[in-house]
Amino acid sequence: MEQTGSGLRRPTLAFVGWFGPRGLPSVVFALIANDALNGQPGAATVVATTAATVLLSVLAHGLTAPPFSAAYGAWVRRTAPGAETS
């Protein structure tokens, strides 16, 4: 039963890492970059790349949500980690 500094076990860290907040920081960074580039060549590429990344992320996380959630739920029921502290 390996733990990290947070006291959470690896399955929990992996689940939170995969399904945690994703798209909003990418959108904010794209807006900052677009503002900084201000019409220079490459500005449209930055925005398009960010949009594609966010859309692919939504697709990947949406497709993996049912199986990953079921697997994590089964692990929680099997191991009853409680608060996952040492």
N, C-alpha and C positions, 0 to 999 in steps of 0.2 A: 504494500500500500504506500506508494510513493507520493509525496506531497511537495508542493512548492511553497514559497513565502506566503502565498495567500491562504494556504491551508486547503485549497481545492485539489481534488484528484484529477488526473489527466483526462478522463472522459468528460468531466465537467468543463475543464479548461478548453478542450477541443470544441465542445458544443457551443460554449459562449463565444469562443474565437471565431467560429464559422458563422454563427447566426447573430452576432453582435451588430451594433450600428455600422452601416456601410456607406451608403450613397451620399449623404448630406455633406460630409467633408470634401468629397470629390467635387461636388457641385460648387461649393464655396471656393475651393482652390482654382477651379476653372474660371469662375467669375473674376477672381483676383488676377489670374494670368491674362484673361481677355482684356481686362481694364488696363493692365500694365503694358500689354502689347499694342493696344489702342489702334487697331487697323493695320498694323505691320503684317508683312507676310508671315504666315504660320499661325496667326490668331485663330482662324477658322479651323485649322487642323487640331489645335489644342482643344477647342470646344467639341469638335466632332469625336475626337479620341476619348474625351471624358464621357460624352454621352454614350458612346459604344460600350465603354467599360462599365458604366452604371447599368445599362440595359442587360449586358451579359451577366453581371453580378445578380441582378434581380432574377433573371432566368435560372441561373445555376442554383441560387439559394431556394427559389421556389420549387424547382424540381427535386432537390434533395431534402426538403423539409419533411415530407411524410416518412421516408425510410429512416432518416437520421433521428427524427423525433421518436419514432417507434423504438429504435435501437437504444436510444438514451433512456427512454422511459422503462424499457425492460431491464436495463442495467441498474437503474435506481431502485426498481422493485426488488431485484435480485440481491443487491448489496446493501440496501437501506442505509445510504451514507449519512443521513441526518444533516447536521450542519457542516460536515466534512472538516472538522478540526482535529488536530492531533491529540 
